[in-house]
Amino acid sequence: MKSGFVTILGSPNAGKSTLLNALVGEKLAIVTPKPQTTRTRVQGIVNLPRTKGGEGQKARPAAQIILIDTPGVHRAATSLDKKMMQEVREALDGCDLILAILDAARKRRVEDDYVLDMLRTTGTPVFLLLNKIDLLAKDKLLPLIDEYRQLREFQQIIPISALKANGLDRLLDAVVVALPDNPPYFPEDQLTDQPVRFLAAEIVREQVLLATGQEVPHAAAVTVERFEEGPKLVRIAAAIYCEREGQKAILIGKGGAMLKRIGTSARLEIEKMLGTKVFLELFVKVREGWRQQRDFIDSLDWRRQIEELARSQSKFPQ
Protein backbone atom coordinates (compact mmCIF):
# COMPACT_ATOMS: atom_id res chain seq x y z
CA MET A 1 0.00 0.00 0.00
CA LYS A 2 1.25 3.47 -0.93
CA SER A 3 -0.03 6.59 0.78
CA GLY A 4 1.12 10.19 1.11
CA PHE A 5 0.49 13.91 0.86
CA VAL A 6 0.93 15.65 -2.51
CA THR A 7 0.91 19.44 -2.68
CA ILE A 8 -0.20 21.18 -5.88
CA LEU A 9 1.80 24.39 -6.29
CA GLY A 10 1.49 27.01 -9.02
CA SER A 11 0.86 30.57 -10.09
CA PRO A 12 -2.68 32.02 -10.23
CA ASN A 13 -4.88 30.45 -12.94
CA ALA A 14 -2.35 27.72 -13.77
CA GLY A 15 -5.07 25.09 -13.33
CA LYS A 16 -4.41 23.79 -9.80
CA SER A 17 -8.05 23.51 -8.74
CA THR A 18 -9.09 22.06 -12.10
CA LEU A 19 -6.44 19.38 -11.65
CA LEU A 20 -7.59 18.58 -8.10
CA ASN A 21 -11.21 18.20 -9.21
CA ALA A 22 -10.23 16.08 -12.22
CA LEU A 23 -8.10 13.67 -10.19
CA VAL A 24 -10.63 13.29 -7.36
CA GLY A 25 -13.57 13.05 -9.76
CA GLU A 26 -15.65 15.49 -7.72
CA LYS A 27 -15.87 19.27 -7.51
CA LEU A 28 -14.06 20.06 -4.27
CA ALA A 29 -12.45 23.38 -5.23
CA ILE A 30 -14.22 26.29 -6.91
CA VAL A 31 -12.91 27.28 -10.34
CA THR A 32 -13.23 30.67 -12.04
CA PRO A 33 -11.19 32.66 -14.57
CA LYS A 34 -10.43 35.21 -11.83
CA PRO A 35 -6.95 35.08 -10.26
CA GLN A 36 -6.64 34.12 -6.59
CA THR A 37 -9.95 32.22 -6.58
CA THR A 38 -8.47 29.68 -4.14
CA ARG A 39 -7.74 31.29 -0.77
CA THR A 40 -7.06 28.32 1.47
CA ARG A 41 -5.77 24.77 1.32
CA VAL A 42 -8.26 22.37 -0.22
CA GLN A 43 -7.70 18.68 0.40
CA GLY A 44 -8.92 15.93 -1.91
CA ILE A 45 -8.41 12.19 -1.47
CA VAL A 46 -7.86 9.75 -4.34
CA ASN A 47 -8.08 6.01 -3.61
CA LEU A 48 -6.62 3.74 -6.28
CA PRO A 49 -7.04 -0.06 -6.33
CA ARG A 50 -4.16 -2.41 -6.96
CA THR A 51 -3.72 -3.32 -10.63
CA LYS A 52 -2.02 -6.46 -11.95
CA GLY A 53 -0.73 -4.91 -15.16
CA GLY A 54 -0.34 -6.86 -18.37
CA GLU A 55 -0.19 -6.05 -22.10
CA GLY A 56 2.70 -3.66 -21.69
CA GLN A 57 1.33 -2.01 -18.52
CA LYS A 58 3.12 -2.21 -15.19
CA ALA A 59 1.40 -3.48 -12.07
CA ARG A 60 0.43 -0.75 -9.60
CA PRO A 61 -0.01 -1.16 -5.84
CA ALA A 62 -3.09 0.11 -4.07
CA ALA A 63 -2.64 3.74 -3.10
CA GLN A 64 -4.22 6.67 -1.29
CA ILE A 65 -3.13 10.07 -2.63
CA ILE A 66 -3.98 13.05 -0.43
CA LEU A 67 -3.90 16.04 -2.79
CA ILE A 68 -3.57 19.54 -1.36
CA ASP A 69 -4.66 22.40 -3.61
CA THR A 70 -3.15 25.77 -2.67
CA PRO A 71 -3.66 29.47 -3.45
CA GLY A 72 -1.75 30.81 -6.43
CA VAL A 73 1.78 31.96 -5.59
CA HIS A 74 1.95 35.76 -5.79
CA ARG A 75 3.56 38.75 -4.12
CA ALA A 76 1.62 39.54 -0.93
CA ALA A 77 0.23 43.08 -0.69
CA THR A 78 -2.55 42.72 1.91
CA SER A 79 -3.10 40.69 5.08
CA LEU A 80 -5.33 38.41 3.02
CA ASP A 81 -2.46 37.85 0.54
CA LYS A 82 -0.09 37.07 3.42
CA LYS A 83 -2.58 34.57 4.84
CA MET A 84 -2.87 32.91 1.43
CA MET A 85 0.90 32.59 1.12
CA GLN A 86 1.02 31.15 4.65
CA GLU A 87 -1.44 28.50 3.44
CA VAL A 88 0.97 27.67 0.61
CA ARG A 89 3.96 27.33 2.94
CA GLU A 90 2.01 25.13 5.37
CA ALA A 91 0.94 22.87 2.50
CA LEU A 92 4.58 22.42 1.47
CA ASP A 93 5.71 21.59 5.00
CA GLY A 94 5.99 17.85 5.42
CA CYS A 95 4.43 16.76 2.14
CA ASP A 96 5.81 13.73 0.29
CA LEU A 97 5.67 15.14 -3.25
CA ILE A 98 5.14 18.50 -4.95
CA LEU A 99 3.26 18.91 -8.23
CA ALA A 100 4.45 22.27 -9.60
CA ILE A 101 1.96 23.23 -12.29
CA LEU A 102 2.63 25.89 -14.93
CA ASP A 103 0.48 27.17 -17.80
CA ALA A 104 2.27 25.90 -20.92
CA ALA A 105 0.04 27.92 -23.25
CA ARG A 106 1.35 31.32 -22.14
CA LYS A 107 4.78 32.88 -21.91
CA ARG A 108 6.63 32.51 -18.64
CA ARG A 109 5.61 35.25 -16.22
CA VAL A 110 7.01 36.67 -13.02
CA GLU A 111 4.46 34.62 -11.02
CA ASP A 112 5.92 31.45 -12.57
CA ASP A 113 9.36 32.53 -11.38
CA TYR A 114 7.93 32.94 -7.86
CA VAL A 115 6.89 29.28 -8.02
CA LEU A 116 10.32 28.16 -9.23
CA ASP A 117 11.99 30.24 -6.50
CA MET A 118 9.90 28.52 -3.81
CA LEU A 119 11.18 25.17 -5.07
CA ARG A 120 14.86 26.07 -4.74
CA THR A 121 15.00 25.46 -1.00
CA THR A 122 12.82 22.36 -0.79
CA GLY A 123 14.23 18.88 -0.40
CA THR A 124 10.91 17.34 -1.43
CA PRO A 125 10.72 15.57 -4.82
CA VAL A 126 9.07 17.74 -7.49
CA PHE A 127 7.12 16.84 -10.62
CA LEU A 128 6.76 19.72 -13.08
CA LEU A 129 3.37 19.64 -14.81
CA LEU A 130 3.07 21.62 -18.03
CA ASN A 131 -0.69 22.22 -18.14
CA LYS A 132 -3.03 23.28 -20.95
CA ILE A 133 -1.10 21.44 -23.65
CA ASP A 134 -4.36 21.27 -25.60
CA LEU A 135 -3.82 25.00 -26.29
CA LEU A 136 -0.14 24.61 -27.25
CA ALA A 137 1.20 23.90 -30.73
CA LYS A 138 2.77 20.41 -30.80
CA ASP A 139 6.10 21.66 -32.15
CA LYS A 140 6.53 23.93 -29.10
CA LEU A 141 6.17 21.26 -26.41
CA LEU A 142 9.62 19.62 -26.60
CA PRO A 143 11.52 22.95 -26.64
CA LEU A 144 9.46 24.03 -23.62
CA ILE A 145 10.34 20.84 -21.75
CA ASP A 146 14.03 21.41 -22.54
CA GLU A 147 13.79 25.01 -21.30
CA TYR A 148 12.46 23.98 -17.90
CA ARG A 149 14.80 21.00 -17.65
CA GLN A 150 17.73 23.42 -17.73
CA LEU A 151 16.29 25.53 -14.88
CA ARG A 152 16.06 22.79 -12.26
CA GLU A 153 16.38 19.07 -11.83
CA PHE A 154 12.78 17.90 -11.69
CA GLN A 155 12.07 14.28 -10.84
CA GLN A 156 9.70 14.23 -13.81
CA ILE A 157 8.28 16.70 -16.34
CA ILE A 158 4.78 15.64 -17.41
CA PRO A 159 2.66 17.46 -20.03
CA ILE A 160 -1.05 17.41 -19.15
CA SER A 161 -4.37 19.05 -19.81
CA ALA A 162 -6.31 19.07 -16.54
CA LEU A 163 -9.43 20.37 -18.30
CA LYS A 164 -9.37 17.70 -21.02
CA ALA A 165 -8.00 14.97 -18.66
CA ASN A 166 -5.03 14.36 -20.96
CA GLY A 167 -2.01 12.75 -19.32
CA LEU A 168 -3.69 12.25 -15.95
CA ASP A 169 -3.41 8.43 -15.95
CA ARG A 170 0.32 8.72 -16.54
CA LEU A 171 0.51 11.33 -13.78
CA LEU A 172 -1.30 9.11 -11.27
CA ASP A 173 0.97 6.16 -12.05
CA ALA A 174 4.06 8.33 -11.52
CA VAL A 175 2.69 9.77 -8.26
CA VAL A 176 2.01 6.31 -6.85
CA VAL A 177 5.59 5.22 -7.58
CA ALA A 178 6.94 8.33 -5.81
CA LEU A 179 4.87 7.86 -2.64
CA PRO A 180 6.19 6.04 0.45
CA ASP A 181 4.89 2.69 1.67
CA ASN A 182 2.17 3.61 4.18
CA PRO A 183 -1.28 2.46 5.28
CA PRO A 184 -4.12 4.82 4.27
CA TYR A 185 -4.59 7.97 6.33
CA PHE A 186 -8.34 8.30 5.68
CA PRO A 187 -11.33 5.98 5.23
CA GLU A 188 -11.84 4.81 1.66
CA ASP A 189 -15.17 6.63 1.27
CA GLN A 190 -13.82 10.04 2.37
CA LEU A 191 -13.10 12.58 -0.39
CA THR A 192 -12.08 15.66 1.59
CA ASP A 193 -11.51 16.99 5.09
CA GLN A 194 -13.60 20.11 4.44
CA PRO A 195 -16.93 20.52 6.27
CA VAL A 196 -20.04 20.84 4.11
CA ARG A 197 -20.84 24.36 5.34
CA PHE A 198 -17.41 25.57 4.12
CA LEU A 199 -18.04 23.98 0.72
CA ALA A 200 -21.39 25.78 0.60
CA ALA A 201 -19.74 29.12 1.43
CA GLU A 202 -17.18 28.56 -1.32
CA ILE A 203 -19.92 27.79 -3.85
CA VAL A 204 -21.60 31.10 -3.02
CA ARG A 205 -18.27 32.91 -3.41
CA GLU A 206 -17.70 31.16 -6.73
CA GLN A 207 -20.97 32.56 -8.05
CA VAL A 208 -20.00 36.04 -6.80
CA LEU A 209 -16.73 35.77 -8.72
CA LEU A 210 -18.48 34.60 -11.89
CA ALA A 211 -21.23 37.23 -11.74
CA THR A 212 -19.21 40.34 -10.91
CA GLY A 213 -16.22 42.13 -12.38
CA GLN A 214 -13.54 44.68 -11.60
CA GLU A 215 -12.74 45.06 -7.89
CA VAL A 216 -15.72 43.21 -6.38
CA PRO A 217 -14.40 39.59 -6.63
CA HIS A 218 -11.22 40.32 -4.68
CA ALA A 219 -13.14 42.28 -2.03
CA ALA A 220 -15.76 39.55 -1.43
CA ALA A 221 -15.80 36.96 1.35
CA VAL A 222 -18.58 34.56 2.35
CA THR A 223 -19.50 33.03 5.69
CA VAL A 224 -22.31 30.59 6.45
CA GLU A 225 -24.16 31.91 9.49
CA ARG A 226 -26.80 29.19 9.72
CA PHE A 227 -26.83 25.61 8.39
CA GLU A 228 -29.83 23.49 9.37
CA GLU A 229 -30.29 19.99 7.96
CA GLY A 230 -33.84 18.64 7.81
CA PRO A 231 -35.14 15.34 6.43
CA LYS A 232 -36.14 16.91 3.10
CA LEU A 233 -34.65 20.41 3.13
CA VAL A 234 -31.38 22.09 4.11
CA ARG A 235 -31.69 25.73 5.21
CA ILE A 236 -28.62 27.90 4.74
CA ALA A 237 -28.12 31.57 5.58
CA ALA A 238 -24.91 33.09 4.24
CA ALA A 239 -23.37 36.56 4.44
CA ILE A 240 -21.42 38.07 1.57
CA TYR A 241 -18.91 40.60 2.87
CA CYS A 242 -17.51 43.44 0.79
CA GLU A 243 -15.48 46.55 1.62
CA ARG A 244 -17.53 49.48 0.33
CA GLU A 245 -21.14 50.58 -0.07
CA GLY A 246 -20.60 50.82 -3.83
CA GLN A 247 -19.62 47.15 -3.93
CA LYS A 248 -22.69 46.27 -1.88
CA ALA A 249 -24.88 48.06 -4.43
CA ILE A 250 -23.29 46.03 -7.24
CA LEU A 251 -23.79 42.75 -5.38
CA ILE A 252 -27.46 43.49 -4.71
CA GLY A 253 -28.14 44.94 -8.16
CA LYS A 254 -31.15 46.83 -9.41
CA GLY A 255 -34.20 45.57 -7.53
CA GLY A 256 -32.07 42.80 -6.01
CA ALA A 257 -31.52 41.18 -9.43
CA MET A 258 -27.81 40.46 -8.99
CA LEU A 259 -28.21 38.91 -5.54
CA LYS A 260 -31.07 36.78 -6.82
CA ARG A 261 -28.93 35.60 -9.74
CA ILE A 262 -26.04 34.70 -7.42
CA GLY A 263 -28.39 32.96 -4.98
CA THR A 264 -30.16 30.89 -7.63
CA SER A 265 -26.91 29.69 -9.23
CA ALA A 266 -25.36 28.90 -5.84
CA ARG A 267 -28.47 27.07 -4.62
CA LEU A 268 -28.50 24.80 -7.68
CA GLU A 269 -24.81 23.96 -7.19
CA ILE A 270 -25.28 23.26 -3.47
CA GLU A 271 -28.31 21.04 -4.21
CA LYS A 272 -26.17 19.10 -6.69
CA MET A 273 -23.50 18.65 -4.03
CA LEU A 274 -25.87 17.64 -1.20
CA GLY A 275 -28.38 15.68 -3.27
CA THR A 276 -31.33 17.38 -1.56
CA LYS A 277 -33.42 20.55 -1.75
CA VAL A 278 -31.86 23.70 -0.35
CA PHE A 279 -33.35 26.99 0.88
CA LEU A 280 -30.58 29.57 0.55
CA GLU A 281 -30.83 33.04 2.06
CA LEU A 282 -28.13 35.61 1.24
CA PHE A 283 -27.23 38.89 2.93
CA VAL A 284 -24.67 41.50 1.86
CA LYS A 285 -22.64 43.22 4.57
CA VAL A 286 -20.01 45.95 4.40
CA ARG A 287 -16.84 45.57 6.44
CA GLU A 288 -14.43 48.29 5.40
CA GLY A 289 -10.86 47.17 4.75
CA TRP A 290 -11.44 43.58 5.84
CA ARG A 291 -8.56 42.33 3.64
CA GLN A 292 -6.16 44.10 6.01
CA GLN A 293 -7.86 42.81 9.19
CA ARG A 294 -6.06 39.64 10.25
CA ASP A 295 -8.56 38.75 12.99
CA PHE A 296 -11.45 38.78 10.51
CA ILE A 297 -9.41 36.90 7.90
CA ASP A 298 -8.57 34.21 10.48
CA SER A 299 -12.26 33.93 11.37
CA LEU A 300 -12.98 32.89 7.75
CA ASP A 301 -10.73 29.82 8.13
CA TRP A 302 -12.94 26.76 8.64
CA ARG A 303 -10.18 25.06 10.63
CA ARG A 304 -10.27 27.94 13.13
CA GLN A 305 -14.09 27.73 13.22
CA ILE A 306 -13.96 24.01 14.09
CA GLU A 307 -11.41 24.63 16.85
CA GLU A 308 -13.56 27.37 18.38
CA LEU A 309 -16.67 25.17 18.18
CA ALA A 310 -14.82 22.32 19.92
CA ARG A 311 -13.64 24.68 22.66
CA SER A 312 -17.14 26.03 23.23
CA GLN A 313 -18.59 22.52 23.43
CA SER A 314 -15.94 21.44 25.94
CA LYS A 315 -17.09 24.22 28.26
CA PHE A 316 -20.65 22.92 28.19
CA PRO A 317 -20.50 19.09 28.17
CA GLN A 318 -23.67 17.24 27.26
Kinemage of the C-alpha trace (Angstrom):
@kinemage 1
@onewidth
@group {chain A} dominant
@subgroup {mainchain}
@vectorlist {calphas} color= white
{ca met a 1} P 0.000 0.000 0.000
{ca lys a 2} L 1.253 3.472 -0.935
{ca ser a 3} L -0.027 6.595 0.782
{ca gly a 4} L 1.122 10.185 1.105
{ca phe a 5} L 0.487 13.913 0.860
{ca val a 6} L 0.930 15.646 -2.506
{ca thr a 7} L 0.906 19.438 -2.680
{ca ile a 8} L -0.196 21.181 -5.883
{ca leu a 9} L 1.805 24.392 -6.292
{ca gly a 10} L 1.486 27.006 -9.024
{ca ser a 11} L 0.863 30.571 -10.089
{ca pro a 12} L -2.682 32.024 -10.235
{ca asn a 13} L -4.877 30.446 -12.939
{ca ala a 14} L -2.346 27.724 -13.768
{ca gly a 15} L -5.071 25.086 -13.328
{ca lys a 16} L -4.410 23.791 -9.803
{ca ser a 17} L -8.055 23.506 -8.737
{ca thr a 18} L -9.094 22.063 -12.103
{ca leu a 19} L -6.437 19.381 -11.649
{ca leu a 20} L -7.593 18.578 -8.104
{ca asn a 21} L -11.213 18.201 -9.208
{ca ala a 22} L -10.227 16.085 -12.219
{ca leu a 23} L -8.096 13.671 -10.191
{ca val a 24} L -10.626 13.293 -7.359
{ca gly a 25} L -13.566 13.045 -9.758
{ca glu a 26} L -15.654 15.489 -7.723
{ca lys a 27} L -15.865 19.266 -7.508
{ca leu a 28} L -14.059 20.065 -4.267
{ca ala a 29} L -12.450 23.380 -5.233
{ca ile a 30} L -14.225 26.290 -6.910
{ca val a 31} L -12.906 27.283 -10.340
{ca thr a 32} L -13.232 30.666 -12.042
{ca pro a 33} L -11.189 32.661 -14.571
{ca lys a 34} L -10.426 35.211 -11.825
{ca pro a 35} L -6.948 35.077 -10.261
{ca gln a 36} L -6.644 34.118 -6.588
{ca thr a 37} L -9.947 32.224 -6.583
{ca thr a 38} L -8.467 29.684 -4.142
{ca arg a 39} L -7.735 31.293 -0.769
{ca thr a 40} L -7.061 28.320 1.473
{ca arg a 41} L -5.767 24.773 1.321
{ca val a 42} L -8.258 22.368 -0.223
{ca gln a 43} L -7.696 18.685 0.396
{ca gly a 44} L -8.924 15.932 -1.911
{ca ile a 45} L -8.407 12.190 -1.472
{ca val a 46} L -7.856 9.748 -4.340
{ca asn a 47} L -8.080 6.012 -3.612
{ca leu a 48} L -6.623 3.740 -6.279
{ca pro a 49} L -7.036 -0.061 -6.334
{ca arg a 50} L -4.156 -2.410 -6.963
{ca thr a 51} L -3.719 -3.321 -10.633
{ca lys a 52} L -2.018 -6.465 -11.947
{ca gly a 53} L -0.733 -4.913 -15.160
{ca gly a 54} L -0.336 -6.860 -18.373
{ca glu a 55} L -0.192 -6.054 -22.104
{ca gly a 56} L 2.699 -3.659 -21.690
{ca gln a 57} L 1.332 -2.012 -18.522
{ca lys a 58} L 3.124 -2.208 -15.191
{ca ala a 59} L 1.403 -3.482 -12.068
{ca arg a 60} L 0.427 -0.748 -9.601
{ca pro a 61} L -0.009 -1.157 -5.839
{ca ala a 62} L -3.093 0.112 -4.073
{ca ala a 63} L -2.644 3.741 -3.096
{ca gln a 64} L -4.220 6.668 -1.292
{ca ile a 65} L -3.135 10.066 -2.627
{ca ile a 66} L -3.985 13.047 -0.434
{ca leu a 67} L -3.897 16.039 -2.787
{ca ile a 68} L -3.569 19.545 -1.357
{ca asp a 69} L -4.662 22.396 -3.611
{ca thr a 70} L -3.152 25.766 -2.672
{ca pro a 71} L -3.665 29.468 -3.450
{ca gly a 72} L -1.751 30.812 -6.425
{ca val a 73} L 1.780 31.957 -5.594
{ca his a 74} L 1.946 35.761 -5.785
{ca arg a 75} L 3.559 38.748 -4.117
{ca ala a 76} L 1.621 39.544 -0.929
{ca ala a 77} L 0.234 43.083 -0.693
{ca thr a 78} L -2.551 42.721 1.911
{ca ser a 79} L -3.098 40.694 5.080
{ca leu a 80} L -5.325 38.410 3.020
{ca asp a 81} L -2.461 37.855 0.545
{ca lys a 82} L -0.092 37.068 3.424
{ca lys a 83} L -2.583 34.573 4.843
{ca met a 84} L -2.868 32.908 1.425
{ca met a 85} L 0.899 32.591 1.122
{ca gln a 86} L 1.016 31.150 4.647
{ca glu a 87} L -1.439 28.504 3.438
{ca val a 88} L 0.971 27.670 0.606
{ca arg a 89} L 3.958 27.328 2.941
{ca glu a 90} L 2.014 25.127 5.369
{ca ala a 91} L 0.937 22.866 2.504
{ca leu a 92} L 4.584 22.425 1.475
{ca asp a 93} L 5.712 21.592 4.999
{ca gly a 94} L 5.989 17.848 5.422
{ca cys a 95} L 4.428 16.764 2.136
{ca asp a 96} L 5.811 13.733 0.286
{ca leu a 97} L 5.669 15.137 -3.246
{ca ile a 98} L 5.138 18.500 -4.954
{ca leu a 99} L 3.264 18.909 -8.233
{ca ala a 100} L 4.446 22.266 -9.601
{ca ile a 101} L 1.963 23.230 -12.288
{ca leu a 102} L 2.628 25.890 -14.930
{ca asp a 103} L 0.485 27.167 -17.802
{ca ala a 104} L 2.267 25.901 -20.919
{ca ala a 105} L 0.037 27.922 -23.251
{ca arg a 106} L 1.349 31.325 -22.136
{ca lys a 107} L 4.777 32.884 -21.907
{ca arg a 108} L 6.634 32.508 -18.636
{ca arg a 109} L 5.607 35.247 -16.216
{ca val a 110} L 7.013 36.672 -13.017
{ca glu a 111} L 4.461 34.619 -11.019
{ca asp a 112} L 5.920 31.453 -12.574
{ca asp a 113} L 9.357 32.530 -11.385
{ca tyr a 114} L 7.932 32.943 -7.860
{ca val a 115} L 6.888 29.277 -8.023
{ca leu a 116} L 10.316 28.158 -9.233
{ca asp a 117} L 11.987 30.243 -6.502
{ca met a 118} L 9.901 28.517 -3.815
{ca leu a 119} L 11.180 25.168 -5.071
{ca arg a 120} L 14.862 26.072 -4.744
{ca thr a 121} L 15.002 25.456 -1.003
{ca thr a 122} L 12.818 22.356 -0.790
{ca gly a 123} L 14.235 18.879 -0.400
{ca thr a 124} L 10.912 17.337 -1.429
{ca pro a 125} L 10.717 15.567 -4.822
{ca val a 126} L 9.068 17.744 -7.491
{ca phe a 127} L 7.115 16.838 -10.620
{ca leu a 128} L 6.765 19.715 -13.082
{ca leu a 129} L 3.374 19.644 -14.809
{ca leu a 130} L 3.066 21.620 -18.033
{ca asn a 131} L -0.686 22.218 -18.144
{ca lys a 132} L -3.030 23.281 -20.955
{ca ile a 133} L -1.096 21.441 -23.651
{ca asp a 134} L -4.365 21.271 -25.598
{ca leu a 135} L -3.823 24.997 -26.287
{ca leu a 136} L -0.142 24.607 -27.246
{ca ala a 137} L 1.199 23.896 -30.728
{ca lys a 138} L 2.771 20.415 -30.796
{ca asp a 139} L 6.098 21.660 -32.152
{ca lys a 140} L 6.527 23.926 -29.103
{ca leu a 141} L 6.173 21.257 -26.414
{ca leu a 142} L 9.619 19.620 -26.603
{ca pro a 143} L 11.519 22.954 -26.639
{ca leu a 144} L 9.458 24.031 -23.617
{ca ile a 145} L 10.339 20.842 -21.754
{ca asp a 146} L 14.030 21.406 -22.535
{ca glu a 147} L 13.786 25.011 -21.305
{ca tyr a 148} L 12.464 23.977 -17.900
{ca arg a 149} L 14.803 20.998 -17.650
{ca gln a 150} L 17.735 23.423 -17.726
{ca leu a 151} L 16.286 25.528 -14.884
{ca arg a 152} L 16.064 22.789 -12.263
{ca glu a 153} L 16.383 19.066 -11.828
{ca phe a 154} L 12.778 17.903 -11.686
{ca gln a 155} L 12.067 14.276 -10.843
{ca gln a 156} L 9.697 14.229 -13.812
{ca ile a 157} L 8.282 16.699 -16.336
{ca ile a 158} L 4.783 15.642 -17.413
{ca pro a 159} L 2.661 17.459 -20.033
{ca ile a 160} L -1.051 17.414 -19.149
{ca ser a 161} L -4.373 19.053 -19.813
{ca ala a 162} L -6.312 19.073 -16.540
{ca leu a 163} L -9.426 20.371 -18.298
{ca lys a 164} L -9.368 17.701 -21.021
{ca ala a 165} L -8.001 14.971 -18.662
{ca asn a 166} L -5.034 14.359 -20.964
{ca gly a 167} L -2.007 12.747 -19.318
{ca leu a 168} L -3.693 12.247 -15.950
{ca asp a 169} L -3.413 8.432 -15.945
{ca arg a 170} L 0.325 8.723 -16.538
{ca leu a 171} L 0.506 11.329 -13.783
{ca leu a 172} L -1.305 9.110 -11.269
{ca asp a 173} L 0.968 6.160 -12.046
{ca ala a 174} L 4.057 8.334 -11.523
{ca val a 175} L 2.690 9.774 -8.260
{ca val a 176} L 2.013 6.306 -6.848
{ca val a 177} L 5.593 5.218 -7.585
{ca ala a 178} L 6.939 8.329 -5.807
{ca leu a 179} L 4.867 7.857 -2.636
{ca pro a 180} L 6.191 6.043 0.454
{ca asp a 181} L 4.887 2.689 1.674
{ca asn a 182} L 2.173 3.606 4.175
{ca pro a 183} L -1.277 2.462 5.275
{ca pro a 184} L -4.119 4.822 4.270
{ca tyr a 185} L -4.592 7.969 6.329
{ca phe a 186} L -8.338 8.302 5.679
{ca pro a 187} L -11.331 5.976 5.229
{ca glu a 188} L -11.836 4.806 1.655
{ca asp a 189} L -15.174 6.634 1.273
{ca gln a 190} L -13.818 10.041 2.372
{ca leu a 191} L -13.099 12.579 -0.393
{ca thr a 192} L -12.077 15.659 1.595
{ca asp a 193} L -11.507 16.987 5.088
{ca gln a 194} L -13.597 20.108 4.439
{ca pro a 195} L -16.930 20.524 6.266
{ca val a 196} L -20.038 20.843 4.107
{ca arg a 197} L -20.836 24.359 5.340
{ca phe a 198} L -17.413 25.569 4.122
{ca leu a 199} L -18.037 23.984 0.723
{ca ala a 200} L -21.392 25.775 0.598
{ca ala a 201} L -19.743 29.115 1.426
{ca glu a 202} L -17.181 28.562 -1.321
{ca ile a 203} L -19.920 27.792 -3.852
{ca val a 204} L -21.605 31.104 -3.016
{ca arg a 205} L -18.268 32.911 -3.408
{ca glu a 206} L -17.699 31.156 -6.732
{ca gln a 207} L -20.974 32.561 -8.049
{ca val a 208} L -20.003 36.036 -6.802
{ca leu a 209} L -16.735 35.767 -8.720
{ca leu a 210} L -18.479 34.602 -11.886
{ca ala a 211} L -21.230 37.228 -11.742
{ca thr a 212} L -19.206 40.343 -10.905
{ca gly a 213} L -16.219 42.133 -12.384
{ca gln a 214} L -13.537 44.677 -11.597
{ca glu a 215} L -12.743 45.062 -7.889
{ca val a 216} L -15.716 43.209 -6.376
{ca pro a 217} L -14.399 39.591 -6.634
{ca his a 218} L -11.215 40.316 -4.677
{ca ala a 219} L -13.145 42.276 -2.029
{ca ala a 220} L -15.759 39.545 -1.431
{ca ala a 221} L -15.800 36.959 1.353
{ca val a 222} L -18.579 34.563 2.350
{ca thr a 223} L -19.498 33.035 5.694
{ca val a 224} L -22.306 30.589 6.451
{ca glu a 225} L -24.158 31.913 9.487
{ca arg a 226} L -26.803 29.186 9.716
{ca phe a 227} L -26.829 25.606 8.392
{ca glu a 228} L -29.831 23.487 9.366
{ca glu a 229} L -30.289 19.988 7.961
{ca gly a 230} L -33.842 18.644 7.811
{ca pro a 231} L -35.137 15.339 6.433
{ca lys a 232} L -36.139 16.906 3.096
{ca leu a 233} L -34.651 20.410 3.128
{ca val a 234} L -31.381 22.090 4.109
{ca arg a 235} L -31.692 25.728 5.209
{ca ile a 236} L -28.624 27.900 4.737
{ca ala a 237} L -28.124 31.568 5.578
{ca ala a 238} L -24.908 33.088 4.244
{ca ala a 239} L -23.371 36.555 4.445
{ca ile a 240} L -21.424 38.065 1.566
{ca tyr a 241} L -18.907 40.597 2.870
{ca cys a 242} L -17.514 43.442 0.788
{ca glu a 243} L -15.481 46.546 1.619
{ca arg a 244} L -17.532 49.481 0.329
{ca glu a 245} L -21.142 50.578 -0.068
{ca gly a 246} L -20.601 50.820 -3.832
{ca gln a 247} L -19.618 47.150 -3.934
{ca lys a 248} L -22.689 46.267 -1.880
{ca ala a 249} L -24.875 48.058 -4.429
{ca ile a 250} L -23.285 46.030 -7.243
{ca leu a 251} L -23.789 42.748 -5.384
{ca ile a 252} L -27.458 43.491 -4.712
{ca gly a 253} L -28.135 44.939 -8.161
{ca lys a 254} L -31.149 46.828 -9.406
{ca gly a 255} L -34.198 45.569 -7.534
{ca gly a 256} L -32.069 42.797 -6.014
{ca ala a 257} L -31.516 41.179 -9.431
{ca met a 258} L -27.806 40.455 -8.991
{ca leu a 259} L -28.206 38.914 -5.536
{ca lys a 260} L -31.072 36.775 -6.823
{ca arg a 261} L -28.934 35.598 -9.742
{ca ile a 262} L -26.044 34.704 -7.423
{ca gly a 263} L -28.386 32.965 -4.985
{ca thr a 264} L -30.163 30.889 -7.632
{ca ser a 265} L -26.909 29.690 -9.230
{ca ala a 266} L -25.359 28.901 -5.840
{ca arg a 267} L -28.473 27.072 -4.617
{ca leu a 268} L -28.501 24.798 -7.679
{ca glu a 269} L -24.812 23.957 -7.192
{ca ile a 270} L -25.279 23.256 -3.475
{ca glu a 271} L -28.308 21.043 -4.206
{ca lys a 272} L -26.175 19.101 -6.687
{ca met a 273} L -23.496 18.650 -4.026
{ca leu a 274} L -25.868 17.645 -1.201
{ca gly a 275} L -28.378 15.685 -3.265
{ca thr a 276} L -31.328 17.378 -1.560
{ca lys a 277} L -33.421 20.550 -1.752
{ca val a 278} L -31.863 23.704 -0.349
{ca phe a 279} L -33.347 26.990 0.881
{ca leu a 280} L -30.580 29.573 0.550
{ca glu a 281} L -30.825 33.040 2.062
{ca leu a 282} L -28.133 35.608 1.244
{ca phe a 283} L -27.228 38.894 2.928
{ca val a 284} L -24.673 41.503 1.860
{ca lys a 285} L -22.643 43.217 4.573
{ca val a 286} L -20.009 45.950 4.400
{ca arg a 287} L -16.839 45.571 6.443
{ca glu a 288} L -14.429 48.287 5.402
{ca gly a 289} L -10.862 47.172 4.748
{ca trp a 290} L -11.436 43.585 5.837
{ca arg a 291} L -8.557 42.331 3.637
{ca gln a 292} L -6.164 44.102 6.011
{ca gln a 293} L -7.861 42.815 9.193
{ca arg a 294} L -6.061 39.636 10.249
{ca asp a 295} L -8.560 38.745 12.987
{ca phe a 296} L -11.447 38.778 10.514
{ca ile a 297} L -9.408 36.896 7.904
{ca asp a 298} L -8.567 34.211 10.478
{ca ser a 299} L -12.264 33.932 11.372
{ca leu a 300} L -12.977 32.894 7.752
{ca asp a 301} L -10.730 29.824 8.132
{ca trp a 302} L -12.937 26.761 8.641
{ca arg a 303} L -10.178 25.064 10.635
{ca arg a 304} L -10.275 27.935 13.131
{ca gln a 305} L -14.093 27.729 13.224
{ca ile a 306} L -13.959 24.007 14.090
{ca glu a 307} L -11.406 24.634 16.850
{ca glu a 308} L -13.565 27.370 18.384
{ca leu a 309} L -16.670 25.168 18.184
{ca ala a 310} L -14.816 22.316 19.920
{ca arg a 311} L -13.637 24.681 22.663
{ca ser a 312} L -17.137 26.030 23.227
{ca gln a 313} L -18.594 22.518 23.430
{ca ser a 314} L -15.940 21.439 25.939
{ca lys a 315} L -17.089 24.220 28.256
{ca phe a 316} L -20.646 22.922 28.187
{ca pro a 317} L -20.501 19.093 28.167
{ca gln a 318} L -23.672 17.239 27.261
